[in-house]
């Protein structure tokens, strides 16, 4: 009459079964074994995350993300927030190719976990991932807010050169929002950041805004195609190349026609490429 369930032994056996099923490529059974292990251990967090990974292998990505999110919440409740944030980061990477919006949500959650633990460098790295995806999805209002949050954190940790780069990203996003005033304000507010006034970034943004305001496509084009902008993160570099000058003012000047015939035809093609006002 003193018999009682031995949950620890049961969990151990379920774990062994899960590994065996996984090795045998019987992923659905492996997932169930991991869930049974989690239940035997009163919702073992690692086992639940492993169940999610089995679903990932089965290409059942939305379900996989649900389990990984559940595990991350339990990591936080159990006092291991770093593990929770890393699980959310992994989940974001998994879902990013098929669902940008969900990936943004996961990266932002992971950033919040790190921020609550005062792990600002890790938090801002994840915010950067979210910002780039928002730009890629052309959700510019949200991207502008996300980049501003990044910039504030970089300023707090005194990483001023990265603040300069975030100002460039802000300007590009605001111009794509057709909000010249906000773009100009970002540059003016950045004057308070040590070293910005004398930086190459500041000069480039002042030149870009001047060209944009005067509808000078040639000037805007020269900034957007400069190494300073071209070698930023790919999503921002593409944003610069797709920037249009309102009103289609002064056209980009054509380079001098080379003497050989082949070169001449190539220049004509280049003229056609930018005739629509794309920078």
C-alpha positions as CSV (number, residue, x, y, z in Angstrom):
1,X,0.0,0.0,0.0
2,X,3.1,2.3,0.1
3,X,3.7,2.2,-3.6
4,X,3.8,5.5,-5.5
5,X,4.7,6.5,-9.0
6,X,8.4,6.9,-9.7
7,X,8.3,10.0,-12.0
8,X,12.1,10.4,-12.1
9,X,12.6,6.9,-13.5
10,X,9.8,7.4,-15.9
11,X,11.2,10.6,-17.2
12,X,14.6,9.0,-17.7
13,X,13.1,6.2,-19.7
14,X,11.0,8.6,-21.8
15,X,14.2,10.6,-22.5
16,X,15.9,7.4,-23.7
17,X,12.9,6.5,-25.8
18,X,12.9,10.0,-27.4
19,X,16.6,9.7,-28.4
20,X,15.9,6.2,-29.8
21,X,13.0,7.5,-31.8
22,X,15.0,10.5,-33.0
23,X,17.8,8.3,-34.2
24,X,15.3,6.1,-36.0
25,X,13.9,9.2,-37.7
26,X,10.5,8.5,-36.1
27,X,10.1,12.2,-35.2
28,X,6.5,12.2,-34.2
29,X,7.1,9.4,-31.6
30,X,10.2,11.3,-30.5
31,X,8.1,14.4,-30.0
32,X,5.6,12.5,-27.9
33,X,8.3,10.9,-25.8
34,X,9.8,14.3,-25.1
35,X,6.4,15.7,-24.0
36,X,5.9,12.6,-21.8
37,X,9.3,13.3,-20.3
38,X,8.4,16.9,-19.6
39,X,5.1,15.8,-18.0
40,X,6.9,13.2,-15.8
41,X,9.3,15.9,-14.6
42,X,6.4,18.4,-14.0
43,X,6.8,20.3,-17.3
44,X,10.5,19.9,-17.9
45,X,11.4,23.0,-19.9
46,X,14.3,21.5,-21.9
47,X,12.1,18.5,-22.9
48,X,9.4,20.8,-24.2
49,X,11.9,22.7,-26.2
50,X,13.2,19.4,-27.7
51,X,9.6,18.5,-28.6
52,X,9.5,21.8,-30.5
53,X,12.8,20.9,-32.3
54,X,11.3,17.6,-33.4
55,X,8.3,19.4,-34.9
56,X,10.9,21.7,-36.6
57,X,12.5,18.6,-38.2
58,X,9.0,17.5,-39.4
59,X,8.6,21.0,-41.0
60,X,5.7,21.8,-38.7
61,X,7.1,25.2,-37.9
62,X,4.2,27.0,-36.3
63,X,3.7,24.2,-33.8
64,X,7.4,24.0,-33.2
65,X,7.5,27.7,-32.3
66,X,4.6,27.3,-29.9
67,X,6.5,24.7,-27.9
68,X,9.7,26.7,-27.9
69,X,7.8,29.8,-26.7
70,X,6.2,27.8,-24.0
71,X,9.6,26.5,-22.9
72,X,11.0,30.0,-22.9
73,X,8.2,31.3,-20.6
74,X,9.0,28.4,-18.2
75,X,12.7,29.2,-18.3
76,X,11.8,32.8,-17.2
77,X,9.5,31.5,-14.4
78,X,12.3,29.1,-13.3
79,X,14.8,31.9,-13.0
80,X,16.9,31.3,-16.1
81,X,16.0,34.3,-18.3
82,X,19.2,34.0,-20.4
83,X,18.2,30.5,-21.5
84,X,14.7,31.8,-22.3
85,X,16.1,34.7,-24.4
86,X,18.4,32.3,-26.3
87,X,15.5,29.9,-27.0
88,X,13.4,32.8,-28.4
89,X,16.4,33.9,-30.5
90,X,16.6,30.3,-31.9
91,X,12.9,30.3,-32.6
92,X,13.2,33.6,-34.4
93,X,15.9,32.2,-36.7
94,X,13.7,29.2,-37.5
95,X,10.6,31.1,-38.4
96,X,12.3,34.0,-40.2
97,X,12.3,32.5,-43.7
98,X,8.6,31.8,-43.7
99,X,7.0,34.4,-41.3
100,X,8.8,37.7,-40.8
101,X,6.2,39.1,-38.5
102,X,6.5,36.2,-36.1
103,X,10.3,36.4,-36.2
104,X,10.1,40.2,-35.3
105,X,7.8,39.3,-32.3
106,X,10.2,36.6,-31.1
107,X,13.3,38.8,-31.4
108,X,11.6,41.7,-29.6
109,X,10.5,39.3,-26.8
110,X,14.1,38.0,-26.5
111,X,15.4,41.6,-26.4
112,X,12.9,42.5,-23.6
113,X,14.1,39.5,-21.5
114,X,17.7,40.6,-21.8
115,X,16.8,44.2,-21.2
116,X,15.0,43.3,-18.0
117,X,18.2,41.6,-16.9
118,X,20.2,44.7,-17.7
119,X,22.0,42.7,-20.5
120,X,21.9,45.7,-22.9
121,X,24.5,44.5,-25.4
122,X,22.6,41.3,-26.0
123,X,19.2,43.1,-26.0
124,X,20.3,45.7,-28.6
125,X,21.7,43.0,-30.9
126,X,18.2,41.3,-31.0
127,X,16.5,44.7,-31.5
128,X,18.8,45.2,-34.5
129,X,17.5,41.9,-36.0
130,X,13.9,43.0,-35.4
131,X,14.6,46.5,-37.0
132,X,16.1,45.0,-40.1
133,X,13.2,42.6,-40.6
134,X,10.7,45.5,-40.1
135,X,12.6,47.4,-42.9
136,X,12.5,44.3,-45.1
137,X,8.7,44.0,-44.5
138,X,8.4,47.8,-45.3
139,X,6.8,48.4,-41.9
140,X,8.6,51.7,-41.7
141,X,6.7,53.3,-38.8
142,X,7.6,50.4,-36.5
143,X,11.1,50.3,-38.0
144,X,11.7,53.9,-37.1
145,X,10.6,53.3,-33.5
146,X,12.7,50.2,-33.2
147,X,15.8,51.9,-34.6
148,X,15.3,54.8,-32.1
149,X,15.3,52.3,-29.3
150,X,18.5,50.7,-30.6
151,X,20.1,54.2,-30.8
152,X,19.1,55.0,-27.2
153,X,20.7,51.8,-25.9
154,X,23.9,52.3,-27.9
155,X,24.0,55.8,-26.4
156,X,23.5,54.5,-22.9
157,X,26.4,52.0,-23.3
158,X,28.5,54.8,-25.0
159,X,28.9,53.0,-28.3
160,X,28.8,56.3,-30.2
161,X,30.1,55.1,-33.7
162,X,27.2,52.7,-33.8
163,X,24.8,55.6,-32.9
164,X,26.1,57.3,-36.0
165,X,25.1,54.3,-38.2
166,X,21.7,54.2,-36.6
167,X,21.2,57.8,-37.5
168,X,21.8,56.9,-41.1
169,X,19.3,54.1,-40.9
170,X,16.8,56.4,-39.3
171,X,17.1,59.0,-42.0
172,X,16.6,56.4,-44.8
173,X,13.6,55.0,-43.0
174,X,12.0,58.4,-42.5
175,X,12.6,59.5,-46.1
176,X,10.9,56.3,-47.2
177,X,8.0,57.3,-44.9
178,X,8.0,60.7,-46.8
179,X,8.7,62.4,-43.5
180,X,11.6,64.8,-44.3
181,X,11.0,66.7,-41.0
182,X,11.5,63.6,-38.9
183,X,14.7,62.7,-40.9
184,X,16.1,66.2,-40.4
185,X,15.2,66.1,-36.7
186,X,17.1,62.8,-36.3
187,X,20.3,64.4,-37.6
188,X,19.9,67.5,-35.5
189,X,19.3,65.5,-32.3
190,X,22.4,63.4,-33.1
191,X,24.5,66.6,-32.8
192,X,24.5,66.0,-29.1
193,X,26.2,62.6,-29.5
194,X,30.0,63.0,-28.9
195,X,31.9,63.1,-32.2
196,X,28.9,63.1,-34.5
197,X,29.4,66.7,-35.7
198,X,32.8,66.0,-37.1
199,X,32.0,62.5,-38.4
200,X,31.8,61.4,-42.0
201,X,28.3,60.1,-41.2
202,X,27.1,63.6,-40.2
203,X,28.4,65.2,-43.4
204,X,26.9,62.5,-45.6
205,X,23.4,62.8,-44.0
206,X,23.5,66.6,-44.2
207,X,24.4,66.3,-47.9
208,X,21.6,63.6,-48.4
209,X,19.0,65.8,-46.8
210,X,20.1,68.9,-48.8
211,X,19.9,67.0,-52.0
212,X,16.5,65.5,-51.1
213,X,15.1,68.8,-50.2
214,X,16.4,70.5,-53.4
215,X,15.2,67.5,-55.5
216,X,18.8,67.0,-56.7
217,X,18.9,63.3,-57.8
218,X,22.6,63.5,-58.5
219,X,23.5,64.6,-55.0
220,X,21.2,62.0,-53.4
221,X,22.6,59.3,-55.7
222,X,26.2,60.1,-54.8
223,X,25.4,59.7,-51.0
224,X,23.3,56.5,-51.4
225,X,26.0,54.9,-53.5
226,X,28.9,56.0,-51.3
227,X,30.9,53.2,-49.5
228,X,29.6,54.7,-46.2
229,X,26.0,53.7,-47.0
230,X,26.6,50.8,-49.5
231,X,28.4,48.7,-46.9
232,X,25.8,49.0,-44.2
233,X,23.6,46.0,-43.4
234,X,22.1,44.7,-46.6
235,X,18.5,45.8,-45.8
236,X,19.6,49.4,-45.2
237,X,21.8,49.4,-48.3
238,X,18.9,48.3,-50.4
239,X,16.7,51.0,-48.8
240,X,19.2,53.6,-49.9
241,X,19.3,52.3,-53.5
242,X,15.5,52.4,-53.7
243,X,15.2,56.0,-52.4
244,X,13.3,58.3,-54.8
245,X,13.7,62.0,-54.9
246,X,10.2,63.6,-54.9
247,X,9.4,65.6,-58.0
248,X,12.1,64.0,-60.0
249,X,14.3,67.1,-60.0
250,X,17.8,67.4,-61.3
251,X,18.7,64.1,-63.0
252,X,21.8,62.2,-62.3
253,X,24.6,63.4,-64.5
254,X,25.7,61.0,-67.2
255,X,29.4,60.0,-67.1
256,X,31.6,61.1,-69.9
257,X,31.1,58.9,-72.9
258,X,34.1,56.7,-73.5
259,X,35.8,56.7,-76.9
260,X,35.2,53.0,-77.6
261,X,31.8,52.0,-79.0
262,X,31.1,49.3,-76.4
263,X,31.5,51.7,-73.6
264,X,29.1,54.2,-75.2
265,X,26.3,51.7,-75.3
266,X,26.8,50.7,-71.7
267,X,26.5,54.4,-70.6
268,X,23.2,54.7,-72.5
269,X,22.0,51.7,-70.6
270,X,23.0,53.3,-67.3
271,X,21.2,56.4,-68.2
272,X,18.0,54.4,-68.9
273,X,18.4,52.6,-65.6
274,X,18.3,55.8,-63.5
275,X,15.9,57.8,-65.7
276,X,13.0,57.0,-63.5
277,X,14.5,58.8,-60.5
278,X,15.8,55.8,-58.5
279,X,18.8,56.4,-56.4
